[in-house]
Amino acid sequence: MGKLHNLPVHLLLVIGSIAMLLPFYWMLSTSLKTPLEALRFPPTWIPFSLQFSNYAEVFRQIPLWRYLANTVFITFLTLMGILITGIPAAYAFARFHFPGREVLFMGFLALMMIPLPVYLVPSYMILFKLGWIDTYAAMIVPWIVNIFSIFLLRQHIKQLPQDLFDAARIDGCSNLWTLIRIVIPLCRAPIATITVFNAISSWNSFFWPLIVTNSDRIRPLQVGLAYFSREQSTNYTLLMAATTTAIIPLIVLFFAAQKQIIQSQARAGLKE
């Protein structure tokens, strides 16, 4: 009876999963079709013949390797900046007591409510004065601090037992060594979650790089694909092949860190 009672819920979850996976399957299927078959009506769900040459054609028509290299470089440095600034900041907000701590933290959270268009023009003018337009620095430096990452890590650090910090202090550990030897190892799950979410955000970034880049030399993947899509607006097979190539690294990253993400979200529900 228990299994039958849960049957509607399981059916709903299966239907929802199919609905979410269907666009990805259609993208992959279209990328392996011929241009004529991609326009066929009624559409075919399984390609008549697999056209893997579409992927090779994409790399011939656009500098996709260059776009991928730029995106990996920007994502890696941005992520390193977020971790280097976010972990100490979260530790300070969680364990240090200093005047104005709560006010400052609330101010950080309030900044999350400000939409990008509000500070777009001032940010662009600052970068222009610095001479950073059309450089990697313009796509990396403004994003090396992530307030949500600080907030998430702070909540996890506050849940750590005070006895651990007392024992570290008795053993003569400085605040830096306590952070390295205790906090970071015990926060692997939230750090993995932050890594995945920020990597996805940086990898898919489009609006900001579109504004601050002019040359194809440093253009990241999403902006490069947008220009390619404008040129090949009716060649759906090549567009789908390029899009599939762009999301494969994100899928691999998500499945590699799936366990840590689940652990992080489960621990977030615990009381302090």
C-alpha positions as CSV (number, residue, x, y, z in Angstrom):
1,M,0.0,0.0,0.0
2,G,2.9,2.4,0.8
3,K,4.3,2.0,-2.7
4,L,0.9,2.5,-4.3
5,H,0.4,5.6,-2.2
6,N,3.6,7.2,-3.5
7,L,2.8,6.2,-7.1
8,P,1.2,9.6,-8.1
9,V,4.2,11.4,-6.7
10,H,6.7,9.2,-8.6
11,L,4.7,9.6,-11.9
12,L,4.7,13.4,-11.4
13,L,8.5,13.3,-10.9
14,V,9.0,11.1,-14.0
15,I,6.9,13.4,-16.1
16,G,8.7,16.5,-14.8
17,S,12.1,14.8,-15.5
18,I,11.1,13.9,-19.1
19,A,9.8,17.5,-19.7
20,M,13.2,18.9,-18.5
21,L,15.3,16.4,-20.5
22,L,13.3,16.7,-23.7
23,P,14.8,20.0,-24.9
24,F,18.4,18.6,-24.3
25,Y,17.6,15.5,-26.2
26,W,16.1,17.6,-29.1
27,M,19.2,19.7,-29.1
28,L,21.5,16.7,-29.3
29,S,19.3,15.0,-31.9
30,T,19.2,18.1,-34.1
31,S,23.0,18.5,-33.9
32,L,23.3,15.0,-35.5
33,K,20.9,15.6,-38.4
34,T,21.3,16.9,-41.9
35,P,20.1,20.4,-42.6
36,L,17.1,19.0,-44.6
37,E,16.1,16.6,-41.9
38,A,16.3,19.3,-39.3
39,L,13.6,21.2,-41.2
40,R,11.5,18.1,-41.8
41,F,7.8,18.2,-40.8
42,P,6.6,16.2,-38.9
43,P,10.0,16.2,-37.1
44,T,12.0,13.1,-36.6
45,W,13.0,12.2,-33.1
46,I,15.9,9.9,-34.1
47,P,18.2,11.0,-37.0
48,F,18.2,8.8,-40.1
49,S,22.0,9.0,-40.2
50,L,24.3,10.4,-37.5
51,Q,26.1,13.5,-38.9
52,F,29.1,13.8,-36.5
53,S,30.6,16.0,-39.2
54,N,28.4,18.8,-38.0
55,Y,30.7,19.2,-34.9
56,A,33.8,19.3,-37.1
57,E,32.2,21.9,-39.3
58,V,31.5,24.1,-36.3
59,F,35.2,24.1,-35.3
60,R,36.1,25.0,-38.9
61,Q,33.7,27.9,-39.2
62,I,34.3,29.6,-35.9
63,P,37.3,29.7,-33.5
64,L,35.5,27.5,-31.0
65,W,38.7,26.3,-29.3
66,R,39.7,29.9,-28.7
67,Y,36.3,30.7,-27.2
68,L,36.5,27.6,-25.0
69,A,40.0,28.5,-23.9
70,N,39.0,32.1,-23.1
71,T,35.9,30.9,-21.1
72,V,38.0,28.3,-19.1
73,F,40.6,31.0,-18.3
74,I,38.0,33.5,-17.2
75,T,36.0,31.0,-15.3
76,F,39.0,29.6,-13.4
77,L,40.4,33.0,-12.4
78,T,37.0,34.3,-11.4
79,L,36.3,31.2,-9.3
80,M,39.7,31.4,-7.6
81,G,39.0,35.0,-6.8
82,I,35.6,34.1,-5.3
83,L,37.1,31.4,-3.1
84,I,40.1,33.5,-2.0
85,T,37.9,36.5,-1.0
86,G,34.8,34.5,0.1
87,I,36.2,32.0,2.5
88,P,38.1,34.5,4.8
89,A,35.1,36.9,4.6
90,A,32.6,34.2,5.6
91,Y,34.9,33.1,8.4
92,A,35.2,36.6,9.7
93,F,31.5,37.3,9.7
94,A,30.8,33.9,11.3
95,R,33.4,33.8,14.1
96,F,34.9,37.3,14.7
97,H,33.2,39.9,16.8
98,F,33.8,43.5,15.7
99,P,31.8,46.7,15.8
100,G,29.3,47.0,13.0
101,R,29.6,43.3,11.9
102,E,25.9,42.8,11.5
103,V,25.3,46.1,9.9
104,L,28.0,45.5,7.4
105,F,26.7,42.0,6.7
106,M,23.2,43.3,6.1
107,G,24.6,45.9,3.8
108,F,26.3,43.1,1.8
109,L,23.0,41.2,1.5
110,A,21.2,44.4,0.5
111,L,23.6,44.7,-2.5
112,M,22.3,41.4,-3.8
113,M,19.0,43.1,-4.4
114,I,20.5,45.7,-6.9
115,P,19.9,44.6,-10.5
116,L,22.8,44.7,-13.0
117,P,21.4,47.5,-15.2
118,V,21.6,49.9,-12.2
119,Y,25.4,49.7,-11.9
120,L,26.1,48.8,-15.5
121,V,27.0,52.3,-16.7
122,P,29.1,53.3,-13.7
123,S,31.0,50.1,-13.8
124,Y,31.7,50.5,-17.5
125,M,32.9,54.1,-17.0
126,I,35.3,52.9,-14.2
127,L,36.7,50.2,-16.4
128,F,37.1,52.7,-19.3
129,K,39.0,55.1,-17.0
130,L,41.3,52.2,-16.0
131,G,41.8,51.2,-19.6
132,W,40.4,47.7,-19.0
133,I,37.8,47.7,-21.8
134,D,38.4,44.7,-24.1
135,T,40.7,43.0,-21.6
136,Y,40.4,39.8,-19.5
137,A,40.6,42.0,-16.4
138,A,37.2,43.6,-17.3
139,M,35.6,40.1,-17.2
140,I,37.3,38.8,-14.1
141,V,38.1,41.5,-11.5
142,P,34.5,42.9,-11.1
143,W,33.2,39.4,-10.3
144,I,35.9,38.0,-7.9
145,V,33.7,38.8,-4.9
146,N,30.3,37.0,-4.7
147,I,28.0,38.0,-1.8
148,F,25.8,34.9,-2.0
149,S,28.9,32.6,-1.7
150,I,29.9,34.6,1.5
151,F,26.4,34.2,2.9
152,L,26.3,30.5,2.2
153,L,29.7,29.8,3.7
154,R,29.0,32.0,6.7
155,Q,25.9,29.9,7.5
156,H,27.8,26.7,7.4
157,I,30.8,28.0,9.4
158,K,28.3,29.2,12.1
159,Q,27.0,25.6,12.5
160,L,30.5,24.2,13.3
161,P,30.9,23.4,17.0
162,Q,32.6,26.0,19.1
163,D,34.6,23.2,20.8
164,L,36.7,22.8,17.6
165,F,37.7,26.4,17.7
166,D,38.5,26.3,21.4
167,A,40.6,23.2,21.0
168,A,42.5,24.9,18.1
169,R,43.1,28.0,20.2
170,I,44.4,25.8,23.1
171,D,46.8,24.1,20.7
172,G,48.2,27.4,19.7
173,C,46.6,27.7,16.2
174,S,46.3,31.2,14.8
175,N,43.2,32.3,13.0
176,L,44.8,31.6,9.7
177,W,45.7,28.0,10.6
178,T,42.3,27.5,12.2
179,L,40.8,28.5,8.8
180,I,43.1,26.2,6.9
181,R,43.2,23.2,9.2
182,I,39.6,23.2,10.5
183,V,37.1,25.4,8.6
184,I,38.1,24.6,5.0
185,P,38.1,20.8,5.4
186,L,34.8,20.8,7.2
187,C,33.2,23.1,4.5
188,R,34.1,20.9,1.5
189,A,30.4,20.4,0.6
190,P,29.4,24.1,0.5
191,I,32.7,25.0,-1.2
192,A,31.9,22.4,-3.9
193,T,28.4,23.9,-4.2
194,I,29.9,27.4,-4.6
195,T,32.4,26.2,-7.1
196,V,29.8,24.5,-9.3
197,F,27.2,27.4,-9.2
198,N,29.8,30.1,-9.8
199,A,31.5,28.1,-12.5
200,I,28.1,27.7,-14.3
201,S,27.4,31.4,-13.8
202,S,30.7,32.5,-15.2
203,W,30.6,30.0,-18.0
204,N,27.2,31.2,-19.1
205,S,27.9,34.9,-18.7
206,F,26.8,36.8,-21.7
207,F,25.5,40.3,-21.1
208,W,28.6,41.7,-19.3
209,P,31.2,40.2,-21.7
210,L,29.2,41.4,-24.6
211,I,29.5,45.0,-23.4
212,V,33.1,45.1,-22.3
213,T,34.6,43.1,-25.2
214,N,35.2,44.3,-28.8
215,S,37.6,41.8,-30.4
216,D,37.2,38.2,-31.2
217,R,40.5,37.5,-29.6
218,I,39.3,37.5,-26.0
219,R,35.6,36.8,-26.6
220,P,34.1,34.1,-24.3
221,L,32.0,31.2,-25.5
222,Q,28.5,32.6,-25.0
223,V,29.3,35.8,-26.9
224,G,31.0,33.9,-29.6
225,L,28.0,31.6,-30.0
226,A,25.7,34.6,-30.2
227,Y,27.6,36.1,-33.1
228,F,27.7,32.6,-34.7
229,S,24.0,32.3,-34.3
230,R,23.4,35.6,-36.0
231,E,25.5,34.4,-39.0
232,Q,23.9,30.9,-39.1
233,S,20.4,31.8,-38.1
234,T,18.8,29.1,-40.3
235,N,21.5,26.4,-40.0
236,Y,20.0,24.6,-37.0
237,T,22.3,21.6,-37.1
238,L,25.4,23.7,-36.7
239,L,23.8,25.9,-34.0
240,M,22.8,22.8,-32.0
241,A,26.2,21.2,-32.4
242,A,27.9,24.4,-31.1
243,T,25.4,24.6,-28.2
244,T,25.9,21.0,-27.3
245,T,29.7,21.5,-27.2
246,A,29.2,24.5,-24.9
247,I,27.2,22.7,-22.2
248,I,29.0,19.3,-22.1
249,P,31.7,20.7,-19.6
250,L,29.0,22.0,-17.3
251,I,27.2,18.7,-17.3
252,V,30.4,16.8,-16.4
253,L,31.1,19.3,-13.7
254,F,27.7,19.0,-12.1
255,F,27.7,15.2,-12.0
256,A,31.3,15.3,-10.6
257,A,30.1,17.5,-7.7
258,Q,26.6,16.2,-7.3
259,K,27.3,14.4,-4.0
260,Q,28.8,17.5,-2.4
261,I,26.0,19.7,-3.5
262,I,23.4,17.4,-2.0
263,Q,25.4,17.2,1.3
264,S,25.6,21.0,1.3
265,Q,21.9,21.5,0.9
266,A,21.1,18.8,3.5
267,R,23.4,20.4,6.1
268,A,21.9,23.9,5.4
269,G,18.6,22.7,6.9
270,L,20.2,21.9,10.3
271,K,19.8,24.1,13.3
272,E,22.8,26.1,14.6
